């Protein structure tokens, strides 16, 4: 138990409940998916929800069954009631951070950007902060401030209405729309068929973007510090880059499964790490990089034979014509120039700045 994170949970209940009902077709907010997600992250020792509970009678019963302490904020004068709840919740969280040093993680359930200063203060006090909010009612300012941000809509167990295109971020390209057939009246020989179109299937984020993100992150970790890059360290870094990152958005059940998929596609290499279940992650020393260098050398040689030194600008497009899947970012390089310099260092091409051309010029390797 001593190794478990102690978690304090604070719910801006009006924000969550109204956001869920507004964007989920009037369906009631369900606390259980949040409780389940936090159970995977540590031991919740404080559960508090803030609202005028006369407006949430059924919800109050549901929260009480989950052992959530209900903090009553009676309605007084319009917006002042909401401000009173926000202030009370912020004061209680900071007070708890000072009084309960053993609490390592604070979970702030809201989509309101007014809580961003609270998140900053808790992190300043060396507390890990996880945010939870309804996606369409969450301010864009709040997720980047947290160590991790969970969208309520994406949690396992949340019952969503069958609405298409709920999430459009980084999803696979949509299939071209086919013209709708003309409606035909059902006949005895042709009974009316029920609508069999899939309901609100989750769009999967772009696998290419995933490979680029992981490769660049591994390359950055290898270049910025000593020691091995473990899977757990990589996951923490990905969450610092994007607190909303989740392997489930790409169709993987665990982060280990995601890494094994990328290893199978030669994006990363996995080796035994310092702890069981926490492998070391590195970029392939050979394989795709050597193939990419050889491609660059071949294209530069062909272009140089026709017209002399080859300008770096526009060269990437030439490589993609020969190999459409080419991406220097999947190899861990942040720019095409960095890739070109690496190829020059490896002796595949020569690369030099030309003031006259106002560009880098490449020539093929001699001999």
Kinemage of the C-alpha trace (Angstrom):
@kinemage 1
@onewidth
@group {chain A} dominant
@subgroup {mainchain}
@vectorlist {calphas} color= white
{ca unk a 1} P 0.000 0.000 0.000
{ca unk a 2} L 2.935 2.356 0.695
{ca unk a 3} L 3.732 2.433 -3.014
{ca unk a 4} L 0.233 3.494 -4.038
{ca unk a 5} L -0.609 7.075 -4.933
{ca unk a 6} L -3.048 8.694 -2.499
{ca unk a 7} L -5.672 10.586 -4.458
{ca unk a 8} L -7.965 13.455 -3.468
{ca unk a 9} L -10.986 13.818 -5.745
{ca unk a 10} L -12.852 17.128 -6.163
{ca unk a 11} L -15.928 17.384 -8.396
{ca unk a 12} L -17.355 20.657 -9.698
{ca unk a 13} L -20.584 18.739 -9.985
{ca unk a 14} L -22.786 21.293 -11.720
{ca unk a 15} L -20.239 21.695 -14.513
{ca unk a 16} L -19.982 17.932 -15.037
{ca unk a 17} L -23.677 17.072 -14.733
{ca unk a 18} L -24.944 19.883 -16.962
{ca unk a 19} L -22.168 19.290 -19.506
{ca unk a 20} L -22.997 15.584 -19.704
{ca unk a 21} L -26.723 16.178 -20.090
{ca unk a 22} L -26.292 18.910 -22.686
{ca unk a 23} L -23.879 16.998 -24.909
{ca unk a 24} L -25.012 13.418 -24.282
{ca unk a 25} L -28.622 13.708 -25.339
{ca unk a 26} L -29.993 14.430 -21.868
{ca unk a 27} L -28.411 11.362 -20.267
{ca unk a 28} L -27.507 11.607 -16.605
{ca unk a 29} L -23.913 11.899 -15.426
{ca unk a 30} L -22.479 8.601 -14.166
{ca unk a 31} L -19.763 8.729 -11.509
{ca unk a 32} L -18.759 5.053 -11.798
{ca unk a 33} L -16.499 5.384 -14.906
{ca unk a 34} L -14.487 8.084 -13.124
{ca unk a 35} L -14.178 5.938 -9.995
{ca unk a 36} L -13.002 2.983 -12.084
{ca unk a 37} L -10.417 5.071 -13.942
{ca unk a 38} L -9.002 6.435 -10.679
{ca unk a 39} L -8.905 2.979 -9.087
{ca unk a 40} L -6.327 2.089 -11.735
{ca unk a 41} L -4.190 5.077 -10.752
{ca unk a 42} L -4.112 4.819 -6.978
{ca unk a 43} L -6.071 4.837 -3.707
{ca unk a 44} L -8.750 7.530 -3.486
{ca unk a 45} L -8.760 8.775 0.119
{ca unk a 46} L -10.879 11.928 -0.336
{ca unk a 47} L -14.037 12.283 -2.435
{ca unk a 48} L -15.865 15.620 -2.431
{ca unk a 49} L -18.521 17.038 -4.747
{ca unk a 50} L -19.719 20.669 -4.714
{ca unk a 51} L -23.208 21.814 -5.814
{ca unk a 52} L -26.606 23.032 -4.723
{ca unk a 53} L -27.949 19.520 -4.211
{ca unk a 54} L -31.583 20.575 -4.339
{ca unk a 55} L -31.094 20.571 -8.142
{ca unk a 56} L -29.509 17.107 -8.238
{ca unk a 57} L -31.640 14.890 -6.035
{ca unk a 58} L -31.126 11.621 -7.960
{ca unk a 59} L -27.453 12.358 -8.466
{ca unk a 60} L -27.045 12.879 -4.735
{ca unk a 61} L -28.199 9.325 -4.060
{ca unk a 62} L -25.839 7.934 -6.711
{ca unk a 63} L -22.837 9.812 -5.260
{ca unk a 64} L -23.680 8.857 -1.682
{ca unk a 65} L -23.636 5.197 -2.656
{ca unk a 66} L -20.114 5.797 -4.004
{ca unk a 67} L -19.033 7.355 -0.668
{ca unk a 68} L -18.655 10.871 -2.067
{ca unk a 69} L -18.905 13.671 0.519
{ca unk a 70} L -21.487 16.207 -0.658
{ca unk a 71} L -20.598 19.843 -0.015
{ca unk a 72} L -23.742 21.979 -0.055
{ca unk a 73} L -23.566 25.372 -1.778
{ca unk a 74} L -27.108 26.858 -1.451
{ca unk a 75} L -28.369 28.983 -4.318
{ca unk a 76} L -28.444 32.670 -3.588
{ca unk a 77} L -28.104 35.146 -6.421
{ca unk a 78} L -27.483 33.736 -9.873
{ca unk a 79} L -23.817 33.604 -10.804
{ca unk a 80} L -22.662 34.249 -7.212
{ca unk a 81} L -23.792 30.716 -6.342
{ca unk a 82} L -21.481 29.207 -8.988
{ca unk a 83} L -18.603 31.437 -7.913
{ca unk a 84} L -19.127 30.406 -4.293
{ca unk a 85} L -18.871 26.723 -5.235
{ca unk a 86} L -15.696 27.317 -7.270
{ca unk a 87} L -14.035 29.300 -4.484
{ca unk a 88} L -14.977 26.777 -1.805
{ca unk a 89} L -13.622 23.902 -3.885
{ca unk a 90} L -10.340 25.724 -4.620
{ca unk a 91} L -9.825 26.694 -0.969
{ca unk a 92} L -10.504 23.147 0.238
{ca unk a 93} L -8.069 21.665 -2.309
{ca unk a 94} L -5.209 23.999 -1.367
{ca unk a 95} L -5.896 23.508 2.343
{ca unk a 96} L -5.764 19.744 1.899
{ca unk a 97} L -2.510 20.015 -0.067
{ca unk a 98} L -0.869 21.710 2.935
{ca unk a 99} L -2.477 19.592 5.654
{ca unk a 100} L -2.200 16.121 4.066
{ca unk a 101} L 1.316 15.710 2.776
{ca unk a 102} L 0.726 12.046 1.992
{ca unk a 103} L -1.769 12.977 -0.751
{ca unk a 104} L 0.266 12.898 -3.945
{ca unk a 105} L -2.435 13.325 -6.606
{ca unk a 106} L -5.350 15.732 -6.911
{ca unk a 107} L -8.153 15.012 -9.372
{ca unk a 108} L -10.071 18.137 -10.397
{ca unk a 109} L -13.286 17.214 -12.206
{ca unk a 110} L -14.442 20.215 -14.202
{ca unk a 111} L -14.190 21.781 -17.624
{ca unk a 112} L -14.059 25.338 -16.264
{ca unk a 113} L -10.893 27.294 -17.076
{ca unk a 114} L -11.361 29.250 -13.815
{ca unk a 115} L -9.710 26.280 -12.091
{ca unk a 116} L -6.482 26.639 -14.094
{ca unk a 117} L -4.787 28.746 -11.351
{ca unk a 118} L -5.690 26.042 -8.819
{ca unk a 119} L -4.050 23.409 -11.030
{ca unk a 120} L -0.902 25.535 -11.324
{ca unk a 121} L -0.761 26.061 -7.548
{ca unk a 122} L -1.162 22.345 -6.784
{ca unk a 123} L 1.607 21.464 -9.217
{ca unk a 124} L 3.759 24.177 -7.652
{ca unk a 125} L 3.220 22.336 -4.361
{ca unk a 126} L 4.638 19.180 -6.010
{ca unk a 127} L 1.262 17.505 -6.453
{ca unk a 128} L 0.294 15.542 -9.531
{ca unk a 129} L -2.940 16.893 -11.024
{ca unk a 130} L -5.364 14.906 -13.151
{ca unk a 131} L -8.248 16.758 -14.781
{ca unk a 132} L -11.567 15.231 -15.814
{ca unk a 133} L -14.138 16.995 -17.973
{ca unk a 134} L -16.856 16.553 -20.579
{ca unk a 135} L -15.104 17.033 -23.899
{ca unk a 136} L -17.386 19.574 -25.550
{ca unk a 137} L -17.793 21.685 -22.416
{ca unk a 138} L -14.115 21.721 -21.398
{ca unk a 139} L -12.113 24.899 -21.923
{ca unk a 140} L -9.066 24.485 -24.166
{ca unk a 141} L -6.976 26.179 -21.445
{ca unk a 142} L -7.488 23.500 -18.802
{ca unk a 143} L -6.073 20.210 -20.221
{ca unk a 144} L -2.567 21.550 -20.994
{ca unk a 145} L -2.259 22.791 -17.398
{ca unk a 146} L -2.724 19.282 -15.943
{ca unk a 147} L -0.325 16.362 -15.718
{ca unk a 148} L -3.013 14.188 -17.255
{ca unk a 149} L -6.487 14.975 -18.516
{ca unk a 150} L -9.272 12.417 -18.935
{ca unk a 151} L -12.263 13.215 -21.089
{ca unk a 152} L -15.332 11.805 -19.393
{ca unk a 153} L -16.795 10.893 -22.799
{ca unk a 154} L -13.877 8.531 -23.530
{ca unk a 155} L -13.881 6.645 -20.244
{ca unk a 156} L -14.749 2.970 -20.255
{ca unk a 157} L -18.387 2.485 -19.249
{ca unk a 158} L -19.757 5.876 -20.303
{ca unk a 159} L -23.023 5.375 -22.187
{ca unk a 160} L -23.107 7.745 -25.148
{ca unk a 161} L -25.988 8.504 -27.520
{ca unk a 162} L -25.621 7.241 -31.118
{ca unk a 163} L -24.360 10.434 -32.713
{ca unk a 164} L -21.962 10.273 -35.625
{ca unk a 165} L -18.680 12.146 -35.698
{ca unk a 166} L -18.593 12.889 -31.982
{ca unk a 167} L -14.849 13.337 -32.130
{ca unk a 168} L -13.107 14.624 -35.204
{ca unk a 169} L -9.570 15.021 -33.907
{ca unk a 170} L -6.863 13.253 -35.859
{ca unk a 171} L -9.198 10.550 -37.054
{ca unk a 172} L -8.814 8.442 -40.153
{ca unk a 173} L -9.875 10.115 -43.399
{ca unk a 174} L -13.591 9.765 -43.978
{ca unk a 175} L -14.772 7.492 -46.743
{ca unk a 176} L -16.184 9.353 -49.751
{ca unk a 177} L -19.891 9.770 -49.353
{ca unk a 178} L -22.091 7.743 -51.674
{ca unk a 179} L -25.335 9.241 -53.004
{ca unk a 180} L -28.271 8.128 -50.927
{ca unk a 181} L -30.605 5.714 -52.726
{ca unk a 182} L -34.128 6.802 -53.407
{ca unk a 183} L -36.494 5.642 -50.703
{ca unk a 184} L -38.622 2.656 -51.750
{ca unk a 185} L -41.870 1.671 -50.099
{ca unk a 186} L -41.620 -1.769 -48.450
{ca unk a 187} L -43.549 -4.569 -50.121
{ca unk a 188} L -44.600 -8.003 -48.807
{ca unk a 189} L -41.771 -9.528 -50.861
{ca unk a 190} L -39.358 -6.855 -49.576
{ca unk a 191} L -39.999 -6.171 -45.881
{ca unk a 192} L -38.763 -2.964 -44.356
{ca unk a 193} L -35.235 -3.426 -43.009
{ca unk a 194} L -34.145 -1.835 -39.750
{ca unk a 195} L -31.424 0.772 -39.902
{ca unk a 196} L -28.210 -1.235 -39.687
{ca unk a 197} L -25.815 1.705 -39.838
{ca unk a 198} L -23.192 1.563 -37.088
{ca unk a 199} L -23.900 3.753 -34.117
{ca unk a 200} L -21.310 6.303 -33.083
{ca unk a 201} L -18.306 4.136 -33.692
{ca unk a 202} L -15.173 5.709 -32.213
{ca unk a 203} L -12.891 7.121 -34.917
{ca unk a 204} L -9.349 5.853 -34.453
{ca unk a 205} L -6.573 8.414 -34.458
{ca unk a 206} L -4.052 8.399 -37.288
{ca unk a 207} L -1.489 5.590 -36.858
{ca unk a 208} L 1.089 7.597 -38.817
{ca unk a 209} L 0.771 10.486 -36.369
{ca unk a 210} L 1.248 8.022 -33.515
{ca unk a 211} L 4.467 6.656 -35.015
{ca unk a 212} L 5.810 10.180 -35.509
{ca unk a 213} L 4.919 11.222 -31.963
{ca unk a 214} L 6.574 8.205 -30.343
{ca unk a 215} L 9.686 8.273 -32.550
{ca unk a 216} L 10.282 11.980 -31.956
{ca unk a 217} L 9.754 11.589 -28.213
{ca unk a 218} L 12.173 8.656 -27.954
{ca unk a 219} L 14.750 10.574 -30.007
{ca unk a 220} L 14.364 13.612 -27.742
{ca unk a 221} L 14.759 11.549 -24.569
{ca unk a 222} L 17.825 9.774 -25.930
{ca unk a 223} L 19.417 13.070 -26.906
{ca unk a 224} L 18.566 15.126 -23.829
{ca unk a 225} L 19.611 12.834 -20.974
{ca unk a 226} L 21.662 9.818 -20.049
{ca unk a 227} L 20.286 6.420 -19.198
{ca unk a 228} L 17.810 4.152 -20.870
{ca unk a 229} L 14.382 5.238 -22.065
{ca unk a 230} L 11.887 2.910 -20.399
{ca unk a 231} L 8.265 2.449 -21.393
{ca unk a 232} L 7.050 4.090 -18.174
{ca unk a 233} L 9.296 7.104 -18.726
{ca unk a 234} L 8.138 7.376 -22.329
{ca unk a 235} L 4.480 7.291 -21.260
{ca unk a 236} L 5.056 10.046 -18.689
{ca unk a 237} L 6.760 12.187 -21.336
{ca unk a 238} L 3.935 11.672 -23.821
{ca unk a 239} L 1.468 12.805 -21.161
{ca unk a 240} L 3.558 15.907 -20.510
{ca unk a 241} L 3.421 16.702 -24.221
{ca unk a 242} L -0.304 16.012 -24.447
{ca unk a 243} L -2.162 15.422 -21.159
{ca unk a 244} L -5.076 13.964 -23.136
{ca unk a 245} L -2.916 11.224 -24.691
{ca unk a 246} L -4.337 7.726 -24.309
{ca unk a 247} L -3.325 4.552 -26.127
{ca unk a 248} L -6.996 3.544 -26.217
{ca unk a 249} L -7.643 6.382 -28.684
{ca unk a 250} L -5.467 4.430 -31.140
{ca unk a 251} L -7.235 1.134 -30.479
{ca unk a 252} L -4.775 -0.393 -27.989
{ca unk a 253} L -5.719 -1.817 -24.609
{ca unk a 254} L -2.368 -1.095 -22.933
{ca unk a 255} L 0.693 1.031 -23.570
{ca unk a 256} L 2.763 -2.138 -23.839
{ca unk a 257} L 0.522 -3.371 -26.642
{ca unk a 258} L 1.009 -0.062 -28.446
{ca unk a 259} L 4.805 -0.358 -28.159
{ca unk a 260} L 4.785 -3.938 -29.421
{ca unk a 261} L 2.756 -2.785 -32.433
{ca unk a 262} L 5.285 -0.032 -33.201
{ca unk a 263} L 8.176 -2.457 -32.714
{ca unk a 264} L 6.546 -4.795 -35.230
{ca unk a 265} L 6.535 -1.919 -37.730
{ca unk a 266} L 10.209 -1.077 -37.018
{ca unk a 267} L 9.373 2.322 -35.499
{ca unk a 268} L 11.016 1.426 -32.171
{ca unk a 269} L 12.996 -1.454 -30.682
{ca unk a 270} L 12.182 -3.061 -27.333
{ca unk a 271} L 14.670 -4.687 -24.975
{ca unk a 272} L 14.552 -5.977 -21.423
{ca unk a 273} L 14.404 -3.067 -19.012
{ca unk a 274} L 15.467 -2.578 -15.380
{ca unk a 275} L 12.091 -3.785 -14.098
{ca unk a 276} L 9.787 -6.552 -15.242
{ca unk a 277} L 7.056 -5.254 -17.499
{ca unk a 278} L 8.903 -1.982 -18.167
{ca unk a 279} L 10.977 -2.572 -21.321
{ca unk a 280} L 13.664 -0.292 -22.662
{ca unk a 281} L 12.593 1.603 -25.783
{ca unk a 282} L 15.013 2.805 -28.466
{ca unk a 283} L 15.036 3.779 -32.108
{ca unk a 284} L 16.224 1.135 -34.580
{ca unk a 285} L 19.906 1.542 -35.378
{ca unk a 286} L 19.408 -0.042 -38.791
{ca unk a 287} L 16.487 -1.031 -40.946
{ca unk a 288} L 14.326 1.869 -42.038
{ca unk a 289} L 17.042 4.469 -41.436
{ca unk a 290} L 19.496 2.706 -43.743
{ca unk a 291} L 16.750 2.291 -46.336
{ca unk a 292} L 15.924 6.016 -46.066
{ca unk a 293} L 19.586 7.022 -46.403
{ca unk a 294} L 19.930 4.798 -49.461
{ca unk a 295} L 16.787 6.355 -50.948
{ca unk a 296} L 18.178 9.852 -50.395
{ca unk a 297} L 21.509 8.895 -51.976
{ca unk a 298} L 19.773 7.393 -55.016
{ca unk a 299} L 17.433 10.354 -55.600
{ca unk a 300} L 20.228 12.914 -55.143
{ca unk a 301} L 22.435 10.997 -57.582
{ca unk a 302} L 19.677 10.914 -60.210
{ca unk a 303} L 18.883 14.613 -59.873
{ca unk a 304} L 22.543 15.647 -59.742
{ca unk a 305} L 23.264 13.727 -62.937
{ca unk a 306} L 20.672 15.853 -64.713
{ca unk a 307} L 21.511 19.264 -63.306
{ca unk a 308} L 24.318 19.437 -60.726
{ca unk a 309} L 23.983 19.955 -56.962
{ca unk a 310} L 20.482 19.402 -55.579
{ca unk a 311} L 18.739 21.990 -53.390
{ca unk a 312} L 17.327 20.763 -50.093
{ca unk a 313} L 14.084 22.642 -50.721
{ca unk a 314} L 11.695 20.397 -52.609
{ca unk a 315} L 13.892 17.316 -52.214
{ca unk a 316} L 11.526 15.748 -49.698
{ca unk a 317} L 8.774 15.723 -52.316
{ca unk a 318} L 11.120 13.917 -54.702
{ca unk a 319} L 11.749 11.242 -52.083
{ca unk a 320} L 8.027 10.804 -51.519
{ca unk a 321} L 7.435 10.329 -55.232
{ca unk a 322} L 9.849 7.406 -55.102
{ca unk a 323} L 8.597 6.149 -51.730
{ca unk a 324} L 5.221 7.637 -50.681
{ca unk a 325} L 5.487 6.368 -47.079
{ca unk a 326} L 8.763 8.245 -46.452
{ca unk a 327} L 8.771 10.362 -43.284
{ca unk a 328} L 11.884 11.600 -41.534
{ca unk a 329} L 9.827 12.156 -38.393
{ca unk a 330} L 9.047 8.445 -38.122
{ca unk a 331} L 12.808 7.938 -37.908
{ca unk a 332} L 13.047 10.350 -34.987
{ca unk a 333} L 14.249 13.428 -36.894
{ca unk a 334} L 12.511 16.705 -36.137
{ca unk a 335} L 13.096 18.179 -39.594
{ca unk a 336} L 14.164 17.149 -43.072
{ca unk a 337} L 17.319 19.242 -42.620
{ca unk a 338} L 18.256 17.195 -39.544
{ca unk a 339} L 17.719 14.030 -41.575
{ca unk a 340} L 19.929 15.408 -44.364
{ca unk a 341} L 22.695 16.271 -41.911
{ca unk a 342} L 22.518 12.759 -40.451
{ca unk a 343} L 22.834 11.276 -43.935
{ca unk a 344} L 25.828 13.530 -44.600
{ca unk a 345} L 27.452 12.482 -41.333
{ca unk a 346} L 26.920 8.848 -42.350
{ca unk a 347} L 28.732 9.590 -45.628
{ca unk a 348} L 25.725 8.981 -47.866
{ca unk a 349} L 25.727 12.491 -49.379
{ca unk a 350} L 27.550 15.787 -48.963
{ca unk a 351} L 25.609 18.751 -47.611
{ca unk a 352} L 26.767 22.382 -47.702
{ca unk a 353} L 25.167 25.812 -47.413
{ca unk a 354} L 25.218 27.943 -50.541
{ca unk a 355} L 24.819 31.688 -50.072
{ca unk a 356} L 24.288 32.076 -53.800
{ca unk a 357} L 21.419 29.588 -53.862
{ca unk a 358} L 20.249 30.650 -50.382
{ca unk a 359} L 19.749 26.964 -49.632
{ca unk a 360} L 21.560 23.795 -48.648
{ca unk a 361} L 22.951 21.895 -51.642
{ca unk a 362} L 23.445 18.138 -51.748
{ca unk a 363} L 25.704 16.089 -53.954
{ca unk a 364} L 25.961 12.287 -54.103
{ca unk a 365} L 28.689 10.422 -52.294
{ca unk a 366} L 31.753 9.922 -54.416
{ca unk a 367} L 33.171 6.464 -54.933
